[in-house]
Structures are given as C-alpha cells and as structure tokens.
Amino acid sequence: MSRSRRQLVLNVNVLDVGIAPGAWTLDDVHAHSFVDLDHFTRIAQIAERGTLDAFFLADGPGFWENPRVKPTRALEPAVILAAVATATENLGLIGTASTTFNDPRDLAERFLSLDYLSGGRVAWNVVTTYSPTAAANFGFDQIPDRDYRYRRAEAFVGVVTALWESARSGVPVSHHSEFFDVDGVLRVPSSEQGQPPLIQAGGSPAGRDLAGRTAHGVFSAELTLDAGRRHSKHVKDVARAAGRNPDDVKILPGLITVIGSTEAEAVARHEQLRTHVPAKFGWDRLSLTLGVPLAELDLDQPIPASLLDGPPDPATFAGSLGFRESVVGLARERNLTVAQLLRELDGGGGHRAVIGTPGQVADTIEAWFRAEAADGFNLMPDALPSGLDTFVDEVVPLLRKRGLFRHEYAEKTLRERFAVQLPEYGTARSA
C-alpha cells in the first residue's frame, strides 16, 4: 500500500452550486440545482474525468447561511453520496457527520453500508459542529461547550472504529464510557477497504490534537504558506507522539479557485459573482468569524489589536477557532483594514483563494505541496460545475506535466489512494 514517492491528493468540496455566493446566477445553474441529484452526479463525473481523489460533502444540521442570499446545504449527505456512487466507478466519497448530533452505532452502520456497496470508496469527515441553529434543532438551549464536544467526539470515534473493526473480526464491541454504552456488532459486512478512513475538520487546538491522534486527512483553513507549514508540522508531530506514522495523516487545506484564461479575465469573473451579494452578507460572516460585533469595527482601519490579542472568550465565542486564527494571522501579517480584509476574504471565509490563470493555480498548489504545507487540497471552485470543469481541463494537465498528479486511477479503494495503513485487529479503541 505504501508509495515510493509522495503524491498530491485533490478532492472537490461540493458546496451546493459553488463557494461564491453569486454562483447561482450563472447560466449553467438553475434554481433547483442544489436539490437536484443530476447536478451532483454531473459534478462527480467531471471530478472522475480529472482523476480527482474524492467528492467531498459538508453538512450542517441547521441553516448555515441566509438562504435568501445563496442556496444552502439541503439534502442529507449520505443520500447524495449513494447516488454519486452509482454514477462513478473510482471517485472517493467523503461525507460529513457530526459527533455532537448523531448516534455512533447508527453512523457506523450508515457509513459502512455505503462503503460496502461502493467497493471501499467512502471516508467520514468528523466534525463536532458549532452552529447554534443546529443545537436548537436538537433541543439544546445553546451549543455544548468546546471541551464537552471534543471529549464526546473522541469517545464517538472510538465507538465507530471499534464497530467497524467488529465487522472485520466478528468480535463484539463492549464500550462503556462517559458518553456511550455499546455492546454488540454491526449487521453490515466489512468493506473492501476494511474501514473507511477518517477526515477531521476542526481547527482549534483540541481539534488539531484529535486529528493527529485519529484522522487520516485534515481539512484545514490556512491563508499563508508559513501558517500551513506550522499547522502541518503540529498535526504530524501529534500523530508521531501517538505512535502513528505521520505520513498516514494527509493535510488538506481548502483552496478557492476562480480561473480565467488571463488574470484580468479571472478578476472579471470574480467581480461578476460578487454583484448579486449584499455587503451585509460579508460583514456578518466576518463578525461571526472574529467573534467581534460589527459596531466595534471601522471599515477604514485595521482591526484593533485589543480585539485580536489572545484567544477569544470561550464562554461567548461560538465560532470556529481555526477560521479565526487563520483570518487574524492574515490581518496582522498584511496590516489590512477591515474593508481590505473583507475583500481579501470575499465575505469573511478563512480559506486561501487563487484568482488567476490555470498556471497561477497550479503554481500555488505546487508551492504548498513541495514546502510540505499541504499534502493536497480540498478544492472549492467558485461555481459548480463550470469552475470544476475548467480546473479539470486546464489545471490538472499542468499538474500532471509537473509530475505531481496521476494520469489514471491505480488504487481500488480510497484508503489505498490516500496511502494509509489499515489498523491491525485489536487496535481500535472500544473503551
């Protein structure tokens, strides 16, 4: 399963009709694309044509953003992935599911069923969820605190992996902890890859440590090369300290792409996608990311150091620590005003964006990969399917010419493609 050389990993993060809030206005998108299985299978087939590693679906069990501004995540990820599995032969299938608002036995059975039927192409993206709207949907007055969520997440992952191991070994699980009491085995047979790999998307210190101990892929939010290097080193050092092979942990930052045949054309496309988005959309997202009320920010001034020094108050900050750290680092490094920061982030997100030619996109990917700031990327095209179509036709050939990316699929399962070892029997944590 091990490779003689490091190989780039590329997944497409399918955010409905694209990461750009105005993507729904393009001609190749219709009003119901975000709830149309043909839309998702078309994207998957484009990704497979480009020999991408996997089709990645986020999830949030509640409204995430204002649906009057842009389409929101609506369909349950496992349902979409089941349709994508039947429309493709090689493409990996990564589904997101929360450890805070799920049952571990139910999730283990759901994902292993899909993995078995797809021939070993499934991975689980582990999230703890910090959305207050999700908490309200499940009867919570507020989102459980971060420490609770990560303690539960570690126990949850232990139960799920133990149940997957039970499908391989036939040995019943006996797990009794602070959060769960589980005795028994799954009904589902083991899949071709034995167990789905684990992806982890938390960017807080606790999330990074959990990733180092358990994950095979880490969906991170880094805006600068140096920050990417630091993040990668930290997670892999944690993996090594936990007795794992650090090469079994793939660091996969999000990468927003807006591609044109010239840089001017890419900028024009970017501006076109911004025209239908009210300014308040970006301001609200930045306020949530920073944990700072908009009334305290002056658009023409940098963010006051007093608001950025040290971590936010955990009692009042409900957002993503990973996104906040990424955005704060960029604001400090470039001494940006609030208005400049809003424009740089195009609405307050924490992922790196490349607005330019196919060569400029390929250059960024190569630079981060060779500097070991990333093992690959979760691609976030501005609009879907057109942005992915352009990436596959124009950027993938450049990456192949540079010896960074495959020309065809060689591995059968997603675990083999990610080059991560299957745990030996008895190593899953069942208690």
Secondary structure in CASP SS format (residue, H / E / C, confidence):
PFRMAT SS
TARGET T0000
AUTHOR 0000-0000-0000
METHOD secondary structure of the structure
MODEL  1
M C 1.00
S C 1.00
R C 1.00
S C 1.00
R C 1.00
R C 1.00
Q C 1.00
L C 1.00
V E 1.00
L E 1.00
N E 1.00
V E 1.00
N E 1.00
V C 1.00
L C 1.00
D C 1.00
V C 1.00
G C 1.00
I C 1.00
A C 1.00
P C 1.00
G C 1.00
A H 1.00
W H 1.00
T H 1.00
L C 1.00
D C 1.00
D C 1.00
V C 1.00
H C 1.00
A C 1.00
H C 1.00
S H 1.00
F H 1.00
V H 1.00
D C 1.00
L H 1.00
D H 1.00
H H 1.00
F H 1.00
T H 1.00
R H 1.00
I H 1.00
A H 1.00
Q H 1.00
I H 1.00
A H 1.00
E H 1.00
R H 1.00
G C 1.00
T C 1.00
L C 1.00
D C 1.00
A E 1.00
F E 1.00
F E 1.00
L E 1.00
A C 1.00
D C 1.00
G C 1.00
P C 1.00
G C 1.00
F C 1.00
W C 1.00
E C 1.00
N C 1.00
P C 1.00
R C 1.00
V C 1.00
K C 1.00
P C 1.00
T C 1.00
R C 1.00
A C 1.00
L C 1.00
E C 1.00
P H 1.00
A H 1.00
V H 1.00
I H 1.00
L H 1.00
A H 1.00
A H 1.00
V H 1.00
A H 1.00
T H 1.00
A H 1.00
T C 1.00
E C 1.00
N C 1.00
L C 1.00
G E 1.00
L E 1.00
I E 1.00
G E 1.00
T E 1.00
A E 1.00
S E 1.00
T C 1.00
T C 1.00
F C 1.00
N C 1.00
D C 1.00
P H 1.00
R H 1.00
D H 1.00
L H 1.00
A H 1.00
E H 1.00
R H 1.00
F H 1.00
L H 1.00
S H 1.00
L H 1.00
D H 1.00
Y H 1.00
L H 1.00
S H 1.00
G C 1.00
G C 1.00
R C 1.00
V E 1.00
A E 1.00
W E 1.00
N E 1.00
V E 1.00
V E 1.00
T C 1.00
T C 1.00
Y C 1.00
S C 1.00
P H 1.00
T H 1.00
A H 1.00
A H 1.00
A H 1.00
N H 1.00
F C 1.00
G C 1.00
F C 1.00
D C 1.00
Q C 1.00
I C 1.00
P C 1.00
D C 1.00
R H 1.00
D H 1.00
Y H 1.00
R H 1.00
Y H 1.00
R H 1.00
R H 1.00
A H 1.00
E H 1.00
A H 1.00
F H 1.00
V H 1.00
G H 1.00
V H 1.00
V H 1.00
T H 1.00
A H 1.00
L H 1.00
W H 1.00
E H 1.00
S H 1.00
A H 1.00
R H 1.00
S H 1.00
G C 1.00
V C 1.00
P C 1.00
V E 1.00
S E 1.00
H E 1.00
H E 1.00
S C 1.00
E C 1.00
F C 1.00
F C 1.00
D E 1.00
V E 1.00
D E 1.00
G E 1.00
V C 1.00
L C 1.00
R C 1.00
V C 1.00
P C 1.00
S C 1.00
S E 1.00
E C 1.00
Q C 1.00
G E 1.00
Q C 1.00
P C 1.00
P C 1.00
L E 1.00
I E 1.00
Q E 1.00
A C 1.00
G C 1.00
G C 1.00
S C 1.00
P H 1.00
A H 1.00
G H 1.00
R H 1.00
D H 1.00
L H 1.00
A H 1.00
G H 1.00
R H 1.00
T H 1.00
A C 1.00
H C 1.00
G E 1.00
V E 1.00
F E 1.00
S E 1.00
A C 1.00
E C 1.00
L C 1.00
T C 1.00
L H 1.00
D H 1.00
A H 1.00
G H 1.00
R H 1.00
R H 1.00
H H 1.00
S H 1.00
K H 1.00
H H 1.00
V H 1.00
K H 1.00
D H 1.00
V H 1.00
A H 1.00
R H 1.00
A H 1.00
A C 1.00
G C 1.00
R C 1.00
N C 1.00
P H 1.00
D H 1.00
D H 1.00
V C 1.00
K E 1.00
I E 1.00
L E 1.00
P E 1.00
G E 1.00
L E 1.00
I E 1.00
T E 1.00
V E 1.00
I E 1.00
G C 1.00
S C 1.00
T C 1.00
E H 1.00
A H 1.00
E H 1.00
A H 1.00
V H 1.00
A H 1.00
R H 1.00
H H 1.00
E H 1.00
Q H 1.00
L H 1.00
R H 1.00
T C 1.00
H C 1.00
V C 1.00
P C 1.00
A H 1.00
K H 1.00
F H 1.00
G H 1.00
W H 1.00
D H 1.00
R H 1.00
L H 1.00
S H 1.00
L H 1.00
T H 1.00
L H 1.00
G C 1.00
V C 1.00
P C 1.00
L H 1.00
A H 1.00
E H 1.00
L C 1.00
D C 1.00
L C 1.00
D C 1.00
Q C 1.00
P E 1.00
I C 1.00
P C 1.00
A H 1.00
S H 1.00
L H 1.00
L H 1.00
D C 1.00
G C 1.00
P C 1.00
P C 1.00
D C 1.00
P C 1.00
A C 1.00
T C 1.00
F C 1.00
A C 1.00
G C 1.00
S C 1.00
L H 1.00
G H 1.00
F H 1.00
R H 1.00
E H 1.00
S H 1.00
V H 1.00
V H 1.00
G H 1.00
L H 1.00
A H 1.00
R H 1.00
E H 1.00
R H 1.00
N C 1.00
L C 1.00
T E 1.00
V H 1.00
A H 1.00
Q H 1.00
L H 1.00
L H 1.00
R H 1.00
E H 1.00
L H 1.00
D C 1.00
G C 1.00
G C 1.00
G C 1.00
G C 1.00
H C 1.00
R E 1.00
A E 1.00
V E 1.00
I E 1.00
G E 1.00
T C 1.00
P H 1.00
G H 1.00
Q H 1.00
V H 1.00
A H 1.00
D H 1.00
T H 1.00
I H 1.00
E H 1.00
A H 1.00
W H 1.00
F H 1.00
R H 1.00
A C 1.00
E C 1.00
A C 1.00
A C 1.00
D C 1.00
G E 1.00
F E 1.00
N E 1.00
L E 1.00
M E 1.00
P E 1.00
D C 1.00
A C 1.00
L C 1.00
P C 1.00
S H 1.00
G H 1.00
L H 1.00
D H 1.00
T H 1.00
F H 1.00
V H 1.00
D H 1.00
E H 1.00
V H 1.00
V H 1.00
P H 1.00
L H 1.00
L H 1.00
R H 1.00
K H 1.00
R C 1.00
G C 1.00
L C 1.00
F C 1.00
R C 1.00
H C 1.00
E C 1.00
Y C 1.00
A C 1.00
E C 1.00
K C 1.00
T C 1.00
L H 1.00
R H 1.00
E H 1.00
R H 1.00
F H 1.00
A C 1.00
V C 1.00
Q C 1.00
L C 1.00
P C 1.00
E C 1.00
Y C 1.00
G C 1.00
T C 1.00
A C 1.00
R C 1.00
S C 1.00
A C 1.00
END
